[in-house]
Amino acid sequence: MRGRRGYRSGGRPHRGSLAREMLTLRPPQFQIGTPLAGGRNIRENVSDILQTITLSEDEPGYDEEYVPSIINTQVIASYSWTDAEEPTILVPGALPVWQERSLPFSVPRDQGIQFIDQNAHRSELHPVLPLILSIRHISPRFDYGKINIITDRNGLRKLMSWAGKTATEPCEDFRIDVDVVGKDKNSTVLLTRWEARNHEEQRYGYGHNFLSAVTSEHWGCKGATSYSRILQYDFAGLTLLVRYSADAALTPTERSATASARADSDLDHLATQIASLNIGTSSKTATPSNNKTNSIEVIPTKHELSPQSSTIEIKSRTTRSYETFDWPHTLPQLFLSQTPYLYIGIHRQGYFERVVKHSMPISLRWDAKGKAAGDVIRADADMQKALDSAKHALKDLGRLLERLREIALEYARTQSEGFRMVLLCESGKLSLYRRSSEDKLPREVYDAFN
């Protein structure tokens, strides 16, 4: 195993657990036996219930035939965390590159500690801050006023799991913290990921070592422990800013998907405010620790943003588990990040004999009315079947996001400044509560949005 970063797990065909969009720490920083932080209570800092959220097909305006799609996808920014002693990100980050290896080959079983949420581990008080800082570095004039919702892909997957629930197979419990930035009808709803633990010990699978074996690090990002990518796209009438962790790219060619000049906006003040945060460079390296300050060092790189059409999700499955591959779990992961390729390494106890490659439809061109003008990448039969099965859940995800935004904006408008909320799903029941915990961004960033 090469001594470098690992990314999300893919070693076993786990069902459901959306908490596990994981990233692995490089040895020897963590080893098996390292004490792990105790799990938090899902109801910590939760007080009064505000509203229970339901969806009904009897609601006015419900269209049984309408299924929302994702259009106008743009790659806005990217960054990579490092193992520096002080929380440090490389901006832009760079995706590892897929390498076609001769088959078969073997890799050892995964071991050590893997991240569940690296952003919360390294920036505990403000896990959304690296998203803002990376955008500030790449697009200082970025117009947040056009963004309706800022979220992690993981949050969208959890909401979609609730939207697609059934009475016999309810979704897992989850929590998403909810905040509103801005004070008018164009305010942005911020959905922040919450996990009981931010890292855990690996006890199964070969997915991380398989990923290391079939990708190579991009120049200039040695020592990076992750790669996070930020997309902007339109879905169900809303404009979303979505952060997710990506595995690899097809080619090393780096060309910005958003290289055209953006129009000047009224948010120069935002760039000024964010620039006042502690941003610099660092050459220290050490075992990372939880960060409870506003400080995140930013190291500029010379990378540009690789096109979305080159991105790959990489997983591993045993020969037996691939026969019952969990498409309902995987399809949202691909669709909600507009990742066009899924590569699955098939193995027997770490002995990889083949790689199965799937593709899903990604539209990168639109007409004047915002409708897809042509598919750049088309779906294979398995992917298309999964997409067809997900239509109901996608429809209800769009309705849920619209409903959640309306409710959050209404409470933010009528309550005192700094009103904080939390969305809880418990035993399939989805409710909004009042939250007493801290802001998810430094106050100066909130003020800049205002």
matplotlib code that plots the C-alpha trace (Angstrom):
import matplotlib.pyplot as plt

x = [0.0, 1.4, 1.7, -0.8, -4.4, -7.3, -10.9, -14.4, -15.0, -16.0, -15.0, -18.3, -21.8, -23.2, -26.9, -28.3, -25.7, -25.5, -23.2, -20.4, -19.3, -15.8, -12.2, -9.2, -6.2, -2.8, -0.8, 1.0, -0.9, -3.6, -3.4, -5.8, -6.3, -6.3, -9.0, -12.1, -14.3, -17.5, -20.6, -22.8, -26.4, -28.5, -30.6, -27.8, -28.6, -32.1, -35.1, -38.6, -40.3, -41.3, -43.0, -43.4, -42.8, -45.0, -45.6, -48.9, -49.9, -53.2, -51.4, -52.4, -50.2, -48.9, -48.0, -47.7, -45.8, -43.2, -39.8, -37.1, -33.7, -30.4, -29.4, -26.9, -24.2, -21.0, -17.9, -17.3, -14.3, -12.3, -9.9, -7.9, -7.3, -3.7, -2.1, -0.6, -0.7, -2.9, -6.0, -4.8, -6.4, -4.9, -7.0, -7.8, -7.4, -6.6, -8.3, -6.2, -6.0, -7.4, -4.7, -5.6, -3.8, -3.2, -5.5, -5.5, -3.7, -4.1, -4.3, -4.2, -7.2, -8.0, -7.0, -6.6, -8.9, -11.2, -13.0, -16.7, -16.7, -13.3, -14.6, -16.2, -13.1, -10.7, -12.9, -15.2, -16.9, -17.4, -17.3, -18.8, -15.9, -13.5, -16.2, -16.5, -12.8, -12.1, -14.8, -13.4, -9.9, -11.1, -14.1, -13.8, -16.9, -19.1, -22.7, -24.2, -27.5, -28.5, -28.0, -31.1, -29.5, -26.0, -25.5, -23.3, -24.3, -24.6, -27.5, -29.3, -28.9, -30.4, -33.3, -33.8, -33.7, -36.6, -38.4, -38.2, -39.1, -41.7, -43.8, -41.9, -38.4, -38.1, -34.9, -32.2, -32.4, -30.4, -29.8, -29.1, -28.5, -30.4, -29.4, -30.4, -27.9, -29.3, -32.4, -34.6, -36.5, -33.2, -31.7, -29.8, -30.6, -27.5, -27.8, -24.9, -23.9, -24.1, -22.7, -22.4, -18.7, -16.4, -14.1, -14.1, -11.9, -11.9, -12.8, -13.7, -13.2, -10.5, -12.0, -9.4, -6.4, -8.1, -8.5, -4.9, -3.8, -5.8, -5.2, -2.1, -1.7, -1.8, 1.3, 1.3, -1.0, 1.3, 0.2, -3.5, -5.9, -9.0, -10.5, -13.7, -15.5, -18.2, -20.9, -23.6, -26.7, -30.5, -32.8, -36.6, -36.7, -33.9, -30.3, -28.1, -24.4, -23.4, -20.1, -19.0, -15.8, -14.7, -12.5, -10.7, -10.7, -10.3, -7.4, -4.8, -5.9, -7.1, -9.4, -11.7, -15.4, -16.1, -13.3, -15.5, -15.5, -18.3, -20.2, -19.4, -21.7, -22.6, -20.7, -17.2, -17.9, -18.2, -14.8, -13.4, -14.9, -13.8, -10.3, -10.1, -10.2, -6.8, -5.7, -2.1, 0.4, 1.8, 4.6, 4.1, 3.1, 1.8, -1.0, -4.2, -6.3, -9.8, -9.8, -12.1, -11.1, -12.0, -8.5, -8.0, -4.8, -5.2, -2.3, -2.8, -2.0, -1.7, -4.5, -7.6, -10.9, -11.2, -14.4, -17.2, -17.5, -14.2, -15.1, -15.3, -16.8, -14.8, -16.0, -15.1, -17.4, -16.9, -17.9, -21.0, -22.1, -21.8, -24.6, -27.0, -25.4, -27.3, -28.3, -30.8, -28.0, -25.5, -27.6, -28.2, -24.5, -23.8, -26.8, -26.6, -23.0, -23.5, -20.7, -20.9, -18.8, -18.9, -16.0, -16.4, -13.5, -14.7, -12.6, -12.2, -10.6, -8.6, -7.7, -9.1, -10.0, -12.0, -13.3, -16.9, -17.6, -21.0, -22.1, -25.0, -26.5, -25.0, -26.3, -23.8, -25.6, -28.9, -31.2, -32.4, -35.2, -32.9, -33.8, -31.2, -30.0, -28.1, -26.6, -22.8, -22.7, -25.5, -26.5, -25.9, -28.8, -28.2, -27.8, -30.9, -33.0, -31.8, -32.7, -36.1, -36.7, -35.6, -38.0, -40.5, -37.8, -36.3, -39.7, -40.3, -36.7, -37.5, -40.7, -39.0, -36.2, -38.8, -40.9, -37.9, -36.6, -40.0, -40.4, -36.8, -37.1, -40.4, -39.0, -35.8, -38.0, -40.4, -37.9, -35.1, -31.7, -29.5, -32.5, -31.0, -32.8, -32.2, -33.9, -34.4, -35.5, -36.4, -38.2, -39.2, -40.7, -39.2, -39.4, -37.8, -36.7, -35.1, -31.3, -29.2, -25.7, -23.3, -23.4, -22.0, -20.0, -18.1, -20.2, -18.3, -19.3, -23.0, -22.7, -21.2, -24.2, -26.5]
y = [0.0, 3.4, 5.8, 8.3, 9.4, 7.1, 8.1, 6.8, 3.3, 0.7, -2.6, -4.2, -3.9, -2.1, -1.2, 2.2, 3.7, 7.2, 8.3, 6.4, 8.8, 8.2, 9.3, 7.4, 8.8, 7.8, 5.5, 5.9, 8.9, 6.6, 2.9, 0.2, 0.7, 4.5, 5.6, 6.9, 9.8, 8.7, 9.0, 12.1, 12.1, 12.9, 15.2, 17.3, 21.0, 20.2, 21.9, 22.8, 21.1, 23.6, 21.5, 18.0, 17.7, 15.5, 15.2, 14.2, 13.5, 15.3, 18.7, 21.4, 21.5, 18.0, 16.7, 12.9, 13.0, 15.6, 14.4, 17.0, 16.8, 18.4, 21.1, 23.9, 22.1, 24.1, 23.2, 26.2, 25.2, 22.3, 21.8, 19.1, 18.8, 18.1, 16.5, 19.8, 20.5, 23.5, 22.9, 23.5, 23.1, 23.2, 25.3, 24.2, 20.5, 18.0, 14.7, 11.5, 10.1, 6.7, 4.2, 1.2, -1.7, -5.1, -7.7, -9.7, -8.2, -8.3, -5.7, -6.2, -5.7, -2.1, -1.2, 1.9, 4.8, 6.3, 9.6, 9.7, 13.5, 15.1, 18.6, 18.4, 16.6, 19.3, 22.3, 21.3, 24.6, 25.7, 22.6, 24.7, 27.2, 25.4, 25.5, 29.3, 29.8, 27.7, 29.6, 32.9, 31.9, 30.7, 33.1, 36.2, 37.7, 34.6, 35.6, 33.8, 35.7, 33.4, 30.3, 28.9, 26.0, 25.2, 21.5, 18.4, 15.6, 13.5, 15.6, 15.3, 11.5, 11.4, 13.5, 11.4, 8.3, 9.7, 10.8, 7.2, 5.5, 2.8, 1.6, -1.7, -0.3, 3.2, 5.2, 5.3, 8.1, 11.2, 14.8, 17.9, 21.3, 24.1, 27.8, 30.8, 33.4, 36.7, 38.6, 38.8, 36.6, 35.8, 34.3, 31.1, 28.0, 26.3, 22.5, 21.2, 17.6, 16.1, 12.7, 11.0, 10.3, 11.9, 8.9, 5.2, 2.1, 0.1, -3.5, -4.8, -4.6, -3.8, -0.7, 1.9, -0.1, -0.9, 2.8, 3.4, 0.7, 2.1, 5.8, 8.0, 11.3, 14.4, 16.6, 19.3, 17.5, 15.2, 14.6, 15.5, 13.4, 14.2, 15.9, 17.9, 19.4, 22.1, 22.1, 24.6, 23.3, 23.7, 21.1, 21.3, 25.0, 25.6, 26.6, 24.5, 24.7, 21.1, 19.8, 16.2, 14.1, 12.7, 9.7, 10.2, 11.7, 9.9, 12.1, 14.4, 17.3, 20.1, 22.6, 24.9, 24.1, 27.7, 29.5, 32.2, 35.5, 36.0, 39.2, 41.6, 41.1, 43.1, 40.7, 42.3, 42.9, 39.2, 38.6, 41.3, 39.9, 36.3, 37.6, 39.0, 35.4, 33.7, 32.6, 31.9, 29.1, 26.4, 23.9, 22.0, 18.4, 16.4, 14.2, 16.2, 17.1, 18.5, 22.2, 24.4, 27.8, 29.8, 29.4, 27.5, 27.9, 28.1, 27.1, 28.2, 25.6, 26.0, 23.6, 24.4, 22.6, 19.3, 19.0, 17.2, 14.8, 13.2, 12.3, 8.7, 7.1, 4.0, 1.1, -2.6, -5.6, -9.3, -11.5, -12.6, -9.2, -7.6, -10.0, -8.1, -4.7, -2.0, 0.4, 2.3, 3.2, 4.1, 5.9, 9.0, 9.2, 9.5, 11.5, 14.2, 14.9, 14.4, 11.9, 10.2, 7.1, 4.2, 1.8, -1.3, -3.6, -7.3, -9.4, -12.5, -11.6, -8.8, -10.6, -8.4, -10.1, -7.5, -3.9, -3.3, 0.2, 1.9, 5.3, 7.5, 10.3, 13.7, 16.6, 19.4, 21.5, 23.3, 25.4, 29.0, 27.6, 25.6, 22.2, 19.6, 20.0, 16.8, 14.0, 14.1, 10.8, 8.1, 5.6, 1.9, -0.5, -1.1, 2.7, 3.5, 0.9, 2.5, 6.0, 4.8, 3.3, 6.5, 8.8, 8.9, 9.6, 12.3, 14.0, 14.0, 15.1, 18.2, 18.8, 18.3, 20.8, 23.4, 22.8, 22.9, 26.1, 27.8, 26.7, 27.7, 31.1, 31.8, 31.0, 33.0, 36.0, 35.8, 34.8, 36.7, 37.1, 34.1, 31.6, 28.1, 24.9, 21.2, 18.6, 15.3, 12.0, 9.5, 6.2, 7.7, 10.9, 14.1, 17.2, 20.6, 21.6, 24.7, 24.3, 25.9, 25.2, 27.6, 29.1, 26.9, 29.8, 32.6, 35.6, 37.8, 35.5, 35.7, 39.5, 39.5, 37.6, 40.2]
z = [0.0, -0.9, 2.0, 0.7, 1.1, 0.9, 0.1, 0.6, 1.5, -1.0, 0.6, 1.5, 0.2, 3.2, 3.0, 3.9, 6.1, 4.6, 7.5, 5.7, 3.0, 4.4, 3.9, 5.2, 7.1, 5.9, 8.2, 10.5, 11.8, 13.1, 13.7, 14.9, 18.6, 18.6, 21.0, 19.2, 20.3, 21.9, 19.8, 20.3, 21.1, 18.0, 20.2, 21.7, 21.7, 20.4, 22.2, 21.1, 18.1, 15.5, 12.8, 11.5, 7.8, 5.6, 1.9, 0.3, -3.3, -2.5, -2.1, -4.6, -7.7, -7.3, -10.7, -10.9, -14.2, -13.3, -12.3, -11.6, -13.3, -12.6, -15.1, -15.5, -13.5, -12.9, -11.0, -8.7, -6.5, -4.9, -2.0, -0.3, 3.4, 4.5, 7.6, 8.8, 12.5, 12.0, 9.8, 6.2, 2.8, -0.7, -3.1, -5.7, -4.9, -7.6, -8.3, -8.3, -11.8, -12.8, -13.9, -16.1, -14.3, -15.6, -14.0, -11.8, -8.8, -5.0, -2.3, 1.5, 3.7, 4.8, 8.3, 10.5, 11.1, 8.5, 8.4, 8.3, 8.1, 7.7, 7.5, 10.9, 12.3, 11.2, 11.5, 14.3, 15.0, 11.4, 9.0, 6.2, 6.3, 3.9, 1.3, 1.6, 1.7, -1.4, -3.3, -2.1, -3.4, -6.8, -7.4, -5.1, -6.7, -6.5, -6.1, -3.1, -3.6, -6.3, -4.2, -2.5, -0.5, 0.5, 1.5, 1.4, -1.0, 2.1, 3.3, 0.0, 0.1, 3.6, 2.6, -0.6, 1.6, 3.6, 0.4, -0.9, 2.3, 2.6, 5.6, 5.6, 5.0, 6.7, 6.4, 9.1, 11.7, 10.8, 11.7, 9.6, 11.2, 9.5, 9.4, 7.3, 6.0, 4.8, 5.8, 2.7, 0.3, -1.4, 1.8, 1.6, 3.7, 5.0, 5.7, 7.7, 8.0, 11.5, 12.5, 15.9, 15.1, 12.6, 12.3, 13.1, 12.9, 9.7, 10.3, 6.9, 3.2, 0.6, -1.0, 0.2, -0.8, -4.1, -4.7, -3.9, -6.4, -9.3, -9.0, -8.9, -7.0, -9.0, -9.0, -6.4, -3.9, -2.2, 1.4, 0.7, 2.8, 0.7, -2.3, -1.9, -4.9, -4.9, -7.6, -8.4, -10.2, -10.6, -9.3, -8.8, -9.3, -6.7, -7.2, -5.0, -3.9, -3.2, -1.7, -2.0, -1.9, -5.2, -6.0, -9.3, -12.8, -16.1, -17.4, -15.8, -18.1, -15.9, -17.5, -15.6, -16.2, -15.1, -16.8, -18.5, -16.7, -14.2, -14.1, -11.2, -8.3, -5.2, -2.9, -3.0, 0.7, 1.2, -0.2, 2.0, 5.1, 4.4, 3.5, 7.0, 8.4, 9.1, 5.7, 5.0, 4.3, 6.5, 6.1, 9.4, 9.3, 12.3, 13.4, 12.9, 15.9, 16.2, 15.5, 17.6, 16.2, 13.1, 11.7, 8.4, 6.5, 2.7, 0.5, -3.2, -5.9, -9.6, -10.4, -12.4, -12.0, -13.9, -16.0, -14.3, -17.3, -16.3, -12.7, -11.4, -8.4, -7.4, -5.4, -4.7, -4.2, -3.7, -6.6, -4.7, -3.5, -6.9, -8.1, -5.8, -6.1, -4.1, -6.8, -4.7, -2.3, -5.0, -7.6, -5.4, -4.7, -8.4, -9.5, -6.8, -7.6, -11.4, -11.4, -14.8, -14.2, -11.7, -11.7, -9.5, -8.7, -8.3, -6.0, -3.9, -0.5, -2.1, -5.3, -8.0, -11.3, -13.2, -13.1, -14.2, -15.6, -15.6, -16.9, -16.2, -18.3, -17.7, -19.7, -20.1, -22.7, -22.4, -24.6, -23.9, -21.8, -19.6, -21.1, -21.9, -25.5, -25.6, -23.5, -23.5, -21.6, -21.9, -19.3, -19.5, -18.9, -15.2, -14.5, -16.5, -14.6, -11.3, -12.5, -13.5, -10.1, -8.3, -10.1, -7.2, -4.6, -6.8, -7.2, -3.4, -2.8, -4.9, -3.0, 0.3, -0.4, -1.5, 1.6, 4.0, 2.5, 2.8, 6.5, 7.4, 5.8, 7.6, 11.0, 10.3, 9.3, 12.3, 15.1, 16.7, 14.9, 15.1, 15.2, 14.7, 13.7, 13.3, 11.1, 12.8, 11.3, 14.0, 13.2, 9.8, 11.2, 9.9, 12.2, 12.5, 16.0, 17.6, 18.1, 20.8, 19.4, 17.8, 14.3, 11.5, 10.0, 11.7, 12.5, 10.1, 7.2, 8.2, 8.3, 4.8, 3.5, 5.0]

ax = plt.figure().add_subplot(projection="3d")
ax.plot(x, y, z, "-o")
ax.set_aspect("equal")
plt.show()
